[in-house]
Amino acid sequence: MPRRLRQVELGFTATAPVRLAFEATLQAPPAAVYRSIAVEVGSLPAWFAPVDSAVPLDDGERRTIRLRGGIRFEETVLASEPDLRYAYRVDLTNAPAVSALAEEWALAPEGAGTRLRWTMAADGPAPFRAGLRLASPGLGLSFRRAAAALDRRLTPARRPSPGSARQRRRTG
């Protein structure tokens, strides 16, 4: 049964009792990364494995996310700044224990690519907060895998360098 969470604003990503932040560098430029995260919301399951479906609503003002395993989120977009930031809060969920949840994707140019930071900010009872902190390594791994998959989708395939392991396998 869906429950309504506490409505938080953008500042919650900096002040929440639990804040988990993960970073990755992508070869794709910020415009392409932003487009995949904030505009092409429906592409999320193609590169973020835990996501089963992502549906934008109300001209991108809201979205519905369904995770593998059945967890659902109805979200409101808090910030949509092209090539810089995309943030949202969860309004309704069937996830247990959480009382407030917001996420922010921050983008910055890094050479010809993008420095991508994902922040998850949450509140709930002490056991929930402790459990989320314990889940940090797994969430970080999930983020790094998603960032790598997104980069593969956005970056044209490169030929292997002569003498690389990829090259040797193909010719050997």
Buried (B, 14 or more C-beta within 10 A) or exposed (E): EEEEBBEBEBEBBEEBBBBBBBBBEBBBBBEBBBBBBBBBBEBBBBBBEBBBEBEBBEEEEBBBBBBEEEBBBBBBBBBBEEBBBBBBBBBBBEBEEBBBBBBBBBBBEBEEBBBBBBBBBBBBEEEBBEEBBEEBEEBBEBBBBBBEBBBEEBBEEEEBEEEEEEEEEEEE
